[in-house]
Amino acid sequence: MSGGRIPVTLITGAAGEIGQALLQRLAGGPGDPIVTVDLRPLSTAGPGDRHREHCQGDILDSALWDGLLHRYRPTLIFHLAAILSTRAESVPVLAHRVNADGAARLLAMAAEFASPDEPIRFVFPSSIAVYGLPSQEAKDAAAAVSEDEHLDPATLYGAQKLYVERLGATIARLNDGLDFRAVRLPGLISADTLPQGGTSDWAPELIHAAARREPYSCFVSQGARLPFCAMPDAVEGVLRLAFCEKASLSRTAYNLGGHSLSAAEIIARVARDFPDLDVRFQLDRGRDRIVASWPGAVDDTAARRDFGFAPEHDEETLFSRYLIPGIRRRYQG
Ligand SMILES: NC(=O)c1ccc[n+]([C@@H]2O[C@H](COP(=O)([O-])OP(=O)(O)OC[C@H]3O[C@@H](n4cnc5c(N)ncnc54)[C@H](O)[C@@H]3O)[C@@H](O)[C@H]2O)c1
C-alpha cells in the first residue's frame, strides 16, 4: 500500500557526471516529481521544475532511506551512485560496500515495496568493465563484443557491476512488481563536465586540456582503445531503455555502443582543431592493464532493435558538432 506517500522518480548519485546530465534532461519535462540522493550537493545550476528534494547523504545510511521512503514512493529508480573503476581498485572494501552492498540494499527495498499494482522500474548503469579479455592479443583479435561473451571481469569494479546486474535480474524474476533493466555504458565524453576516478578518463581529460591550452600527461599507451560515446547520446539511450515497454525487451542487460577510438586517434583528431596540443605519455601500468582487458568495441544490435538506441553523433560529429564547439564555449566563457 502506498499509504499516502508521493510517487516519485528517484535518482541516486545525482550530483555525478551522468546524474547531472540525466537530471537536467528529466527535470524540465513532464512526469512524477524527482527526488535525488548523493553524498555531495547538487551543482548550482537549477535542476528544473520537477525536482522536489535533494537528500544529501550516504546510500549506506538506513536512516536516510527510512526518512525518504516514509514520504515518497519511488516508481522509477535510476541507481547511479557508485565508486568508479580506478578509485574502486584502490579502496576495495569501501567500493564493495557502495557498489555491491549499496545496490543490493536498494534492490531489496525496491522488491519489498513493489507489487503488480504498484510496480517499480529499476534502471542500473553497468559498464564495459563486466567484460574481461585475457590479453591484448585477444582484444585486438576480438570482433565487437556482444552481451554474453567474455563475461570475466578483470577488476573488482567490473565484478561488482556484473553481480548487481545478475542480482537485479534474479530479484525481478522472483518479484512480479520489480522491473530491472541494466545498460552497459562505454567510456563517456562530455563537453560540459570532467570525470573523476574512471579508467577511460584520459579521453575527456586530454580534450579539455587541449581547449585550456595546457599540456596533458596521458596515463595509457597510444594504442589503448575503447568505445566512447557522447554524454547526451548515452543519457538518451538510458532514457529510451527506462521508458520503453517491457514487452519489447529481450534481455535485462544491454550494451550501448560507442565509437572505437585509440588514444593516438583521439590525439590526431583533437590536434586538427587544437594544433598546439601537447600530450606526453606517462604510463600508469595498472590503468593501462585494465584498458587492455576491456573490449575495444561492443555490439549494440540488441539496444538498437529493442529500444531504438540511435546515437545522434557519428565519429566525426562527436568532435565537430559536439565536443569541440562545446568545450571551446566552456573555456572561452
Ligand atoms: N562515466 C562513465 O564513463 C561510466 C561508464 C560506465 C558506467 N558508469 C556508471 O554510471 C554511474 C554514474 O557514473 P558517473 O560517471 O556519473 O560517476 P560520478 O563519480 O561522477 O558520480 C557518482 C556519484 O555517486 C555519488 N556517490 C558515491 N558514493 C555514494 C554513496 N555512498 N552515497 C551517495 N552517493 C554516493 C558520488 O558523490 C557521485 O556524485 C556509476 O554507477 C558508474 O559506475 C559510468
PDBQT file of the ligand as one rigid body, heavy atoms in Angstrom, charges set to zero:
ROOT
HETATM    1  N1  LIG A 401      31.182   7.827 -16.724  1.00  0.00    +0.000 N 
HETATM    2  C1  LIG A 401      31.377   6.686 -17.353  1.00  0.00    +0.000 C 
HETATM    3  O1  LIG A 401      32.134   6.633 -18.354  1.00  0.00    +0.000 OA
HETATM    4  C2  LIG A 401      30.643   5.425 -16.909  1.00  0.00    +0.000 A 
HETATM    5  C3  LIG A 401      30.778   4.292 -17.678  1.00  0.00    +0.000 A 
HETATM    6  C4  LIG A 401      30.131   3.122 -17.284  1.00  0.00    +0.000 A 
HETATM    7  C5  LIG A 401      29.313   3.132 -16.133  1.00  0.00    +0.000 A 
HETATM    8  N2  LIG A 401      29.206   4.255 -15.396  1.00  0.00    +0.000 N 
HETATM    9  C6  LIG A 401      28.341   4.185 -14.206  1.00  0.00    +0.000 C 
HETATM   10  O2  LIG A 401      27.386   5.247 -14.221  1.00  0.00    +0.000 OA
HETATM   11  C7  LIG A 401      27.113   5.694 -12.880  1.00  0.00    +0.000 C 
HETATM   12  C8  LIG A 401      27.348   7.185 -12.773  1.00  0.00    +0.000 C 
HETATM   13  O3  LIG A 401      28.682   7.462 -13.162  1.00  0.00    +0.000 OA
HETATM   14  P1  LIG A 401      29.297   8.934 -13.218  1.00  0.00    +0.000 P 
HETATM   15  O4  LIG A 401      30.254   8.948 -14.335  1.00  0.00    +0.000 OA
HETATM   16  O5  LIG A 401      28.226   9.956 -13.135  1.00  0.00    +0.000 OA
HETATM   17  O6  LIG A 401      30.135   8.886 -11.853  1.00  0.00    +0.000 OA
HETATM   18  P2  LIG A 401      30.418  10.047 -10.800  1.00  0.00    +0.000 P 
HETATM   19  O7  LIG A 401      31.543   9.602  -9.930  1.00  0.00    +0.000 OA
HETATM   20  O8  LIG A 401      30.536  11.360 -11.489  1.00  0.00    +0.000 OA
HETATM   21  O9  LIG A 401      29.063  10.033  -9.965  1.00  0.00    +0.000 OA
HETATM   22  C9  LIG A 401      28.798   9.092  -8.952  1.00  0.00    +0.000 C 
HETATM   23  C10 LIG A 401      28.079   9.839  -7.838  1.00  0.00    +0.000 C 
HETATM   24  O10 LIG A 401      27.785   8.894  -6.810  1.00  0.00    +0.000 OA
HETATM   25  C11 LIG A 401      27.945   9.560  -5.576  1.00  0.00    +0.000 C 
HETATM   26  N3  LIG A 401      28.202   8.577  -4.530  1.00  0.00    +0.000 N 
HETATM   27  C12 LIG A 401      29.269   7.762  -4.402  1.00  0.00    +0.000 A 
HETATM   28  N4  LIG A 401      29.151   7.033  -3.296  1.00  0.00    +0.000 NA
HETATM   29  C13 LIG A 401      27.973   7.385  -2.708  1.00  0.00    +0.000 A 
HETATM   30  C14 LIG A 401      27.308   6.986  -1.515  1.00  0.00    +0.000 A 
HETATM   31  N5  LIG A 401      27.833   6.062  -0.694  1.00  0.00    +0.000 N 
HETATM   32  N6  LIG A 401      26.105   7.557  -1.216  1.00  0.00    +0.000 NA
HETATM   33  C15 LIG A 401      25.579   8.510  -2.031  1.00  0.00    +0.000 A 
HETATM   34  N7  LIG A 401      26.180   8.936  -3.161  1.00  0.00    +0.000 NA
HETATM   35  C16 LIG A 401      27.363   8.380  -3.494  1.00  0.00    +0.000 A 
HETATM   36  C17 LIG A 401      29.148  10.481  -5.773  1.00  0.00    +0.000 C 
HETATM   37  O11 LIG A 401      29.164  11.534  -4.824  1.00  0.00    +0.000 OA
HETATM   38  C18 LIG A 401      28.944  10.943  -7.210  1.00  0.00    +0.000 C 
HETATM   39  O12 LIG A 401      28.290  12.195  -7.272  1.00  0.00    +0.000 OA
HETATM   40  C19 LIG A 401      28.017   4.861 -11.983  1.00  0.00    +0.000 C 
HETATM   41  O13 LIG A 401      27.271   3.778 -11.480  1.00  0.00    +0.000 OA
HETATM   42  C20 LIG A 401      29.105   4.370 -12.908  1.00  0.00    +0.000 C 
HETATM   43  O14 LIG A 401      29.659   3.169 -12.449  1.00  0.00    +0.000 OA
HETATM   44  C21 LIG A 401      29.842   5.413 -15.756  1.00  0.00    +0.000 A 
ENDROOT
TORSDOF 0
